[in-house]
């Protein structure tokens, strides 16, 4: 696949869209993106209240897992549907499905209904993220796309910081059901704006049938993988029959999927996109970035609450140094990319900063001040800022326009799976280290003193005897040390991969963009084959 593919289809779209129209469309897209990212952040703070009213504590994790599974499994399917039948229609459909799931979740009468309706919500959420990225890829040439990176990073920061605060406020003053209903007015605004202002060239209907076999195999493979990373070391031991069985199902369905895709007329994830070295590298770097970011987001607040005594109410604010650094660096990197057309240095610098940031975070102990940890978080945030949007930009620049949807969905999927693996492996290591440290300090009674849990909330921590609380704080420091050290080791792989990225001129960069690439070329589209928008 040529990293220049699709130049011919780009000029029409970008040339006809006025800057003001682009800004209005982007506002609508950012609202939709915020919906998908904000949801889990808001729901997390409402969960204790939900369980108190609906019961079903033993099924609590499924409220999040059902949403995550449906989002991950549907992501590549939404991307392909947009490529085949038109970007706007599939995006609007995903918004409607997400809003239906939100309304039904707010009306749930028991935990079973809530889990089912959360799955419906997740199906729509998978299309929201892919739709945003693919439409931006259609409207804005890669050379110009850097200008808007700060906006996307800002939405992510807003979701992570504001989500817990908004969720707590809504739950306390309006009831937990409004944690879901709040999506409806925001979604309605996004729906109306996209319908009114997004104008893409009409997409001719593709005659080829949907790759149902590939979609089914990929869904089972993703589901098995996410369940292994979600349940492994928590619900079931890593060596249990359930985890081994799910792992086997995942491996077999992945093999079956690869076999089916080679023979499909219109594959759900065309394997030829991986012929591009840049696309493959960016998928890998995106996976490793997700691994580091989601692990950091999970264990940094835990460390600050348990060891540094910070308030859980403002847990989102604890990540402010990392998120502000990520947003500012992403904005600067985007501007430089737009002005110069150069980007290879950013994955390299970002990878290096991510390794350094995670290593510094691994050095935190019970004597680390909030100022010190804030500096370490800022270093990690800077690394993520260089990587988050650049990986998507280069991945999209590495495929033809007709594959923009599957490129966007694949990059999103790999980042999501990286996050799942990061949370699972770092979490398993964290839990093991906490329990071992408690046993070393307090003997066999150490684990029992904390109720056998490796993660205690502020209220539970306050009830512990002083000696046990001090031992637990040392145990959490030891656990985060191991978790972040693992993250740093994994980040080294991303840093190494970044050196192999080829600086192919970005589409929209003027005459230079027409220079030939040394990437393997994909077969040319058949005469009369429509170009995806």
VONU-854432 format. One line per 10 residues: number of its first residue (from 0); their letters; for each residue x, y, z of C-alpha. Coordinates in Angstrom, 2 decimals. Layout:
// VONU-854432
NUM = a = X Y Z | ...
END
This chain:
// VONU-854432
0 = xxxxxxxxxx = 0.00 0.00 0.00 | 1.42 3.38 -0.89 | 1.59 5.94 1.83 | 0.50 8.45 -0.75 | -2.62 6.55 -1.77 | -5.76 8.55 -2.24 | -4.40 11.93 -3.31 | -6.80 11.98 -6.20 | -9.86 11.79 -4.00 | -8.74 14.39 -1.53
10 = xxxxxxxxxx = -8.73 17.63 -3.42 | -12.41 17.59 -4.22 | -13.52 17.41 -0.65 | -10.99 19.62 1.05 | -11.09 22.16 -1.69 | -14.84 22.72 -1.46 | -15.10 23.00 2.31 | -14.72 26.53 3.70 | -12.71 27.01 6.91 | -15.77 28.26 8.81
20 = xxxxxxxxxx = -17.78 25.21 7.71 | -14.96 22.95 8.84 | -14.95 24.59 12.26 | -18.71 24.12 12.66 | -18.47 20.47 11.60 | -15.54 19.92 13.95 | -17.54 21.37 16.85 | -20.29 18.82 16.18 | -17.72 16.03 15.87 | -16.02 17.02 19.12
30 = xxxxxxxxxx = -19.39 16.91 20.95 | -19.92 13.38 19.63 | -16.38 12.41 20.63 | -16.97 13.86 24.09 | -20.10 11.73 24.46 | -18.16 8.52 23.85 | -15.23 9.44 26.12 | -17.20 11.06 28.93 | -19.64 8.21 29.48 | -17.49 5.77 31.45
40 = xxxxxxxxxx = -15.93 8.61 33.45 | -19.35 9.83 34.58 | -20.79 6.38 35.24 | -17.81 5.36 37.37 | -18.69 7.86 40.11 | -22.38 6.91 39.97 | -21.84 3.16 40.35 | -22.11 2.95 44.17 | -25.50 4.71 44.02 | -26.67 2.51 41.13
50 = xxxxxxxxxx = -25.79 -0.66 43.05 | -27.52 0.71 46.13 | -30.79 1.08 44.20 | -30.69 -1.81 41.72 | -28.66 -4.35 43.72 | -26.63 -6.95 41.84 | -23.24 -6.07 43.32 | -21.78 -9.32 41.97 | -22.53 -8.13 38.40 | -21.15 -4.63 38.91
60 = xxxxxxxxxx = -18.11 -5.07 36.65 | -20.34 -6.05 33.73 | -21.82 -2.54 33.60 | -18.44 -1.34 32.36 | -17.36 -4.56 30.61 | -20.53 -4.78 28.47 | -19.96 -1.23 27.21 | -16.25 -1.79 26.57 | -16.82 -5.10 24.77 | -19.53 -3.71 22.50
70 = xxxxxxxxxx = -17.42 -0.64 21.70 | -14.31 -2.65 20.82 | -16.17 -5.31 18.82 | -18.19 -2.82 16.78 | -15.34 -0.39 16.04 | -13.93 -2.13 12.90 | -17.45 -2.87 11.61 | -18.47 0.79 11.77 | -15.30 1.76 9.96 | -16.00 -0.63 7.09
80 = xxxxxxxxxx = -19.67 0.36 6.84 | -18.61 3.99 6.44 | -16.20 3.03 3.66 | -18.83 0.98 1.84 | -22.04 2.97 2.25 | -21.07 6.51 3.21 | -19.53 8.18 6.22 | -22.33 10.55 7.20 | -25.13 7.98 7.29 | -23.20 5.49 9.39
90 = xxxxxxxxxx = -22.06 8.22 11.80 | -25.59 9.53 12.31 | -26.80 5.96 12.87 | -24.16 5.40 15.55 | -25.26 8.59 17.36 | -28.89 7.45 17.32 | -27.97 3.99 18.66 | -25.84 5.56 21.40 | -28.71 7.87 22.45 | -31.22 4.99 22.45
100 = xxxxxxxxxx = -28.85 3.00 24.67 | -28.42 6.01 26.96 | -32.18 6.52 27.33 | -32.80 2.83 27.99 | -29.93 2.67 30.51 | -31.48 5.57 32.42 | -34.80 3.67 32.57 | -33.28 0.34 33.65 | -35.13 -1.37 36.51 | -32.55 -4.01 37.44
110 = xxxxxxxxxx = -28.87 -4.77 36.91 | -29.55 -7.22 34.04 | -31.41 -4.57 32.05 | -28.71 -2.00 32.74 | -25.97 -4.34 31.47 | -27.93 -5.10 28.29 | -28.68 -1.45 27.61 | -25.05 -0.51 28.25 | -24.11 -2.97 25.49 | -26.47 -1.09 23.14
120 = xxxxxxxxxx = -24.77 2.15 24.18 | -21.38 0.60 23.47 | -22.44 -0.42 19.96 | -23.15 3.21 19.18 | -19.99 4.44 20.92 | -17.85 2.30 18.62 | -19.18 4.25 15.66 | -18.79 7.64 17.35 | -15.01 7.47 17.72 | -14.39 5.95 14.29
130 = xxxxxxxxxx = -16.83 8.33 12.63 | -15.12 11.38 14.09 | -11.65 10.27 13.00 | -12.71 9.11 9.52 | -14.75 12.26 8.76 | -11.84 14.45 9.85 | -9.67 12.31 7.55 | -12.09 13.00 4.68 | -12.50 16.72 5.26 | -9.00 17.83 6.16
140 = xxxxxxxxxx = -5.76 16.84 4.37 | -3.15 15.32 6.73 | -0.88 18.35 6.25 | -3.62 20.63 7.67 | -4.95 18.19 10.27 | -2.25 19.05 12.80 | -3.99 22.38 13.50 | -6.85 20.55 15.12 | -4.88 18.09 17.25 | -5.03 20.35 20.29
150 = xxxxxxxxxx = -8.81 20.39 20.04 | -8.99 16.58 20.11 | -6.49 16.35 22.98 | -8.51 19.01 24.80 | -11.69 16.95 24.51 | -9.85 13.97 25.99 | -8.53 16.07 28.89 | -11.98 17.57 29.48 | -13.53 14.09 29.64 | -10.94 12.72 32.06
160 = xxxxxxxxxx = -10.96 15.76 34.36 | -14.62 16.74 34.14 | -16.15 13.26 34.01 | -15.80 12.33 37.70 | -16.78 15.85 38.81 | -19.86 15.95 36.56 | -20.81 12.39 37.50 | -20.60 13.11 41.22 | -22.57 16.35 40.93 | -25.33 14.81 38.80
170 = xxxxxxxxxx = -25.65 11.76 41.05 | -25.85 13.85 44.23 | -28.34 16.44 42.97 | -30.35 14.81 40.16 | -30.06 11.06 40.69 | -27.95 8.42 38.92 | -30.37 8.06 36.01 | -29.38 11.53 34.82 | -25.84 10.24 34.38 | -27.30 8.61 31.27
180 = xxxxxxxxxx = -30.00 11.15 30.39 | -27.36 13.93 30.20 | -26.22 12.34 26.92 | -29.56 13.07 25.26 | -29.40 16.88 24.89 | -25.70 16.77 23.96 | -26.35 14.00 21.44 | -29.34 15.85 19.98 | -27.17 18.93 19.39 | -24.47 16.83 17.70
190 = xxxxxxxxxx = -27.10 15.02 15.62 | -28.71 18.26 14.43 | -25.40 19.95 13.66 | -23.98 16.99 11.73 | -27.21 16.62 9.76 | -27.28 20.32 8.87 | -23.65 21.23 8.22 | -21.81 18.06 7.18 | -21.87 17.81 3.39 | -19.84 15.02 1.83
200 = xxxxxxxxxx = -20.00 13.93 -1.82 | -22.70 11.31 -2.31 | -21.38 7.80 -1.92 | -22.42 5.25 -4.53 | -23.67 2.04 -2.98 | -21.08 -0.74 -3.13 | -22.48 -3.85 -4.80 | -20.33 -6.28 -2.79 | -22.00 -7.88 0.21 | -20.89 -7.26 3.77
210 = xxxxxxxxxx = -18.21 -9.64 5.03 | -20.44 -11.30 7.64 | -18.02 -14.17 8.33 | -15.10 -11.81 8.88 | -17.23 -9.56 11.11 | -18.37 -12.53 13.22 | -14.86 -13.96 13.61 | -13.38 -10.57 14.47 | -16.13 -9.91 17.02 | -15.49 -13.22 18.76
220 = xxxxxxxxxx = -11.72 -12.65 18.69 | -12.01 -9.15 20.19 | -14.55 -10.31 22.78 | -12.33 -13.20 23.88 | -9.27 -10.96 24.09 | -11.02 -8.25 26.12 | -12.54 -10.82 28.49 | -9.13 -12.44 29.05 | -7.61 -9.07 29.95 | -10.65 -8.08 32.05
230 = xxxxxxxxxx = -11.08 -11.33 34.00 | -7.49 -12.58 34.14 | -6.09 -12.28 37.65 | -9.36 -10.87 39.05 | -12.45 -12.97 38.35 | -10.34 -16.00 37.44 | -6.72 -17.02 37.91 | -4.51 -16.64 34.84 | -4.04 -20.40 34.73 | -7.73 -21.23 35.14
240 = xxxxxxxxxx = -9.68 -23.24 32.57 | -11.84 -20.18 31.79 | -8.90 -17.92 30.91 | -7.04 -20.64 29.00 | -10.22 -21.51 27.11 | -10.91 -17.88 26.19 | -7.30 -17.45 25.08 | -7.58 -20.51 22.85 | -10.83 -19.20 21.34 | -9.13 -15.86 20.70
250 = xxxxxxxxxx = -6.13 -17.43 18.94 | -8.29 -19.73 16.80 | -10.72 -17.01 15.74 | -7.87 -14.63 14.88 | -6.38 -17.35 12.66 | -9.80 -17.98 11.11 | -10.30 -14.25 10.59 | -6.99 -13.87 8.73 | -7.90 -16.84 6.53 | -11.38 -15.44 5.79
260 = xxxxxxxxxx = -10.14 -11.93 5.01 | -7.81 -13.19 2.29 | -10.84 -14.55 0.44 | -13.50 -11.93 1.15 | -14.60 -9.68 -1.72 | -15.02 -6.68 0.58 | -13.13 -7.66 3.78 | -14.12 -6.02 7.06 | -10.43 -5.25 7.68 | -8.47 -5.39 4.39
270 = xxxxxxxxxx = -5.13 -6.99 5.15 | -3.41 -5.02 2.39 | -3.43 -1.90 4.61 | -0.78 -3.65 6.74 | 1.56 -3.76 3.75 | 2.34 -0.15 4.58 | 5.25 -0.10 7.00 | 4.05 3.17 8.49 | 0.52 1.90 9.08 | 1.76 -1.27 10.78
280 = xxxxxxxxxx = 4.21 0.67 12.94 | 1.59 3.21 13.95 | -0.83 0.43 14.89 | 1.87 -1.06 17.12 | 2.82 2.31 18.63 | -0.87 3.08 19.21 | -1.25 -0.24 21.06 | 1.75 0.54 23.28 | 0.56 4.12 23.87 | -2.83 2.83 25.00
290 = xxxxxxxxxx = -1.06 0.36 27.28 | 0.84 3.16 29.03 | -1.91 5.80 29.09 | -4.78 3.73 30.48 | -2.52 2.14 33.07 | -1.38 5.59 34.17 | -4.90 6.97 34.33 | -5.95 4.04 36.54 | -3.07 3.86 39.03 | -2.02 7.49 39.43
300 = xxxxxxxxxx = -5.22 8.53 41.27 | -5.03 5.36 43.34 | -1.49 6.23 44.47 | -2.37 9.84 45.24 | -5.48 8.90 47.20 | -3.96 6.00 49.15 | -0.41 7.24 49.71 | -0.61 11.04 49.41 | -4.03 11.41 51.06 | -5.74 13.23 48.19
310 = xxxxxxxxxx = -9.52 13.44 48.02 | -11.30 10.90 45.83 | -14.01 13.48 45.03 | -11.60 15.46 42.88 | -9.89 12.41 41.37 | -10.04 13.86 37.87 | -8.08 16.93 38.96 | -5.26 14.71 40.17 | -4.42 13.99 36.53 | -4.29 17.67 35.57
320 = xxxxxxxxxx = -0.47 17.91 35.17 | -0.45 14.93 32.79 | -3.50 16.02 30.81 | -2.52 19.69 30.45 | 0.97 18.68 29.33 | -0.53 16.23 26.84 | -2.90 18.87 25.45 | -0.29 21.62 25.09 | 2.34 19.36 23.50 | -0.24 17.90 21.11
330 = xxxxxxxxxx = -1.21 21.42 20.06 | 2.43 22.44 19.44 | 3.23 19.20 17.59 | 0.17 19.68 15.40 | 1.13 23.22 14.48 | 4.69 22.23 13.65 | 3.42 19.34 11.51 | 1.09 21.66 9.62 | 3.80 24.27 9.02 | 6.64 21.93 8.14
340 = xxxxxxxxxx = 5.01 18.71 6.94 | 7.52 16.82 9.11 | 6.46 14.37 11.79 | 8.97 11.53 12.25 | 10.70 13.28 15.16 | 7.50 13.35 17.22 | 7.01 9.56 17.69 | 10.71 9.28 18.60 | 10.65 12.14 21.13 | 7.25 11.03 22.40
350 = xxxxxxxxxx = 8.45 7.46 22.88 | 11.52 8.66 24.78 | 9.48 10.93 27.06 | 6.96 8.15 27.70 | 9.77 5.81 28.82 | 11.30 8.51 31.06 | 7.94 9.55 32.51 | 6.91 5.99 33.40 | 10.36 5.28 34.88 | 10.12 8.42 37.05
360 = xxxxxxxxxx = 6.62 7.43 38.20 | 8.02 4.02 39.12 | 10.36 5.77 41.59 | 7.51 7.22 43.68 | 7.28 6.08 47.29 | 5.57 7.16 50.51 | 7.84 10.22 50.73 | 7.11 11.55 47.23 | 5.40 14.96 47.31 | 2.49 15.92 45.10
370 = xxxxxxxxxx = 4.72 18.46 43.36 | 7.25 15.73 42.45 | 4.57 13.36 41.19 | 3.06 16.26 39.23 | 6.40 16.81 37.43 | 6.64 13.11 36.62 | 3.07 13.13 35.28 | 3.84 16.16 33.12 | 6.76 14.28 31.52 | 4.50 11.31 30.75
380 = xxxxxxxxxx = 1.80 13.67 29.45 | 4.30 15.32 27.09 | 5.23 11.92 25.68 | 1.58 11.04 25.15 | 0.97 14.44 23.55 | 3.59 13.74 20.89 | 2.06 10.33 20.18 | -1.73 10.39 20.58 | -2.81 12.26 17.44 | 0.32 11.74 15.33
390 = xxxxxxxxxx = -0.28 7.97 15.30 | -3.76 8.47 13.85 | -2.59 11.12 11.37 | 0.21 8.96 9.95 | -2.00 5.85 9.89 | -4.62 7.69 7.82 | -1.95 9.14 5.53 | -0.70 5.61 4.86 | -3.85 4.32 3.11 | -5.99 5.22 0.14
400 = xxxxxxxxxx = -9.11 7.30 0.66 | -11.33 4.27 0.08 | -9.81 2.64 3.18 | -9.99 5.71 5.45 | -12.70 4.16 7.63 | -10.96 0.84 8.24 | -7.65 2.65 8.85 | -9.28 4.87 11.48 | -11.12 1.98 13.11 | -8.05 -0.26 13.12
410 = xxxxxxxxxx = -5.89 2.43 14.75 | -8.63 3.06 17.34 | -9.05 -0.67 17.98 | -5.34 -1.28 18.56 | -5.21 1.60 21.04 | -8.28 0.22 22.85 | -6.80 -3.28 23.00 | -3.52 -1.82 24.25 | -5.44 -0.13 27.06 | -7.15 -3.42 27.95
420 = xxxxxxxxxx = -3.83 -5.26 28.10 | -2.21 -2.42 30.04 | -4.90 -2.29 32.71 | -4.94 -6.10 33.02 | -1.20 -6.77 33.19 | -0.32 -3.71 35.27 | -3.29 -4.48 37.52 | -2.26 -8.08 38.03 | 1.29 -7.04 38.89 | 0.02 -4.28 41.19
430 = xxxxxxxxxx = -2.33 -6.60 43.11 | 0.31 -9.28 43.53 | 2.90 -6.80 44.80 | 0.47 -5.17 47.25 | -0.51 -8.52 48.74 | 3.10 -9.69 48.98 | 4.19 -6.46 50.68 | 1.31 -6.61 53.17 | 2.28 -10.20 54.00 | 5.95 -9.26 54.43
440 = xxxxxxxxxx = 5.11 -6.39 56.79 | 2.22 -7.88 58.77 | 2.55 -11.61 58.21 | -0.29 -13.81 56.97 | -2.79 -11.47 58.61 | -1.71 -8.67 56.29 | -4.07 -9.50 53.46 | -6.94 -10.18 55.85 | -6.42 -6.79 57.49 | -7.47 -5.06 54.26
450 = xxxxxxxxxx = -10.29 -7.46 53.52 | -8.19 -9.20 50.89 | -8.50 -6.18 48.59 | -5.54 -4.49 46.89 | -7.54 -1.32 46.22 | -9.25 0.48 49.11 | -11.29 3.66 48.94 | -10.64 6.59 51.27 | -13.39 5.60 53.71 | -12.09 2.03 54.07
460 = xxxxxxxxxx = -8.52 3.27 54.43 | -9.48 5.65 57.25 | -10.98 2.78 59.28 | -7.74 0.78 59.33 | -5.46 0.76 62.40 | -2.51 3.12 61.95 | 0.04 0.30 61.61 | -2.05 -1.46 58.97 | -2.70 1.82 57.13 | 1.02 2.60 57.04
470 = xxxxxxxxxx = 1.79 -0.90 55.77 | -0.89 -0.55 53.10 | 0.56 2.77 51.93 | 3.98 1.17 51.52 | 2.33 -1.74 49.71 | 0.54 0.58 47.27 | 3.81 2.42 46.62 | 5.50 -0.91 45.90 | 2.60 -1.96 43.65 | 2.67 1.23 41.60
480 = xxxxxxxxxx = 6.46 0.92 41.32 | 6.07 -2.51 39.70 | 3.16 -1.45 37.49 | 4.89 1.65 36.12 | 8.17 -0.18 35.70 | 6.35 -2.69 33.48 | 4.86 0.25 31.57 | 8.33 1.73 31.05 | 9.66 -1.58 29.68 | 6.74 -1.82 27.25
490 = xxxxxxxxxx = 7.21 1.84 26.24 | 10.79 1.05 25.21 | 9.29 -1.09 22.42 | 7.31 1.90 21.18 | 10.41 4.10 21.25 | 12.31 1.48 19.23 | 9.49 1.13 16.69 | 9.38 4.91 16.14 | 12.87 4.90 14.62 | 11.62 2.75 11.72
500 = xxxxxxxxxx = 8.86 5.18 10.70 | 9.41 6.52 7.17 | 8.74 10.23 6.76 | 6.37 10.08 3.80 | 5.09 13.55 2.73 | 1.61 14.26 4.04 | -1.22 14.59 1.54 | -2.08 18.21 1.00 | 1.55 19.22 1.39 | 1.78 20.57 -2.13
510 = xxxxxxxxxx = 4.02 19.24 -4.91 | 6.08 17.17 -2.53 | 3.09 15.02 -1.81 | 3.24 13.65 -5.32 | 6.67 12.13 -4.84 | 6.70 8.34 -5.10 | 6.82 6.19 -1.99 | 8.90 3.07 -1.56 | 6.00 1.36 0.25 | 4.55 -1.68 -1.55
520 = xxxxxxxxxx = 1.72 -0.59 -3.76 | -1.78 -1.99 -3.36 | -3.82 -3.13 -6.38 | -5.48 -0.22 -8.12 | -9.27 0.07 -7.71 | -11.33 -1.35 -10.53 | -12.68 0.98 -13.18 | -15.81 2.66 -11.89 | -15.13 1.71 -8.27 | -16.46 4.53 -6.06
530 = xxx = -14.09 6.48 -3.82 | -15.13 6.52 -0.15 | -15.83 9.87 1.45
END
